Amino acid sequence: MDMYQALADPTRRHILEILAKKGKLPASDIYSQFSVSAPAISQHLKALREAKLVDMEKKAQQHIYTINPKQISELEQWIHQMTMQWNARFDRLEKVLAEEQRKEVKK
């Protein structure tokens, strides 16, 4: 699963928000934040790992999850690029609208 598919699910986004706020968390602490079953959350965690949005390390019997900053940085760069493209489009639209307003004033 790619990063964007993983982010399409609201439960997965909520897991990322929890990890962003709290840092490292064992899976059991993540499970406790939801009203669905632990296996269901485990599947969401698996999808996030496959998308490389989170890292998991084993400590004894625990699975400890953290956000993968490298992948989040890649997402941030994509968002920045899209924002720049949209801003450029809005700038061009603004120029066209300004030209149209000048034409109306001259009439």
Sequence and secondary structure as in RCSB ss.txt:
>XXXX:A:sequence
MDMYQALADPTRRHILEILAKKGKLPASDIYSQFSVSAPAISQHLKALREAKLVDMEKKAQQHIYTINPKQISEL
EQWIHQMTMQWNARFDRLEKVLAEEQRKEVKK
>XXXX:A:secstr
  HHHHHTSHHHHHHHHHHHHH SEEHHHHHTT SS HHHHHHHHHHHHHTTSEEEEEETTEEEEEE HHHHHHH
HHHHHHHHHHHHHHHHHHHHHHHHHHHHHHH 
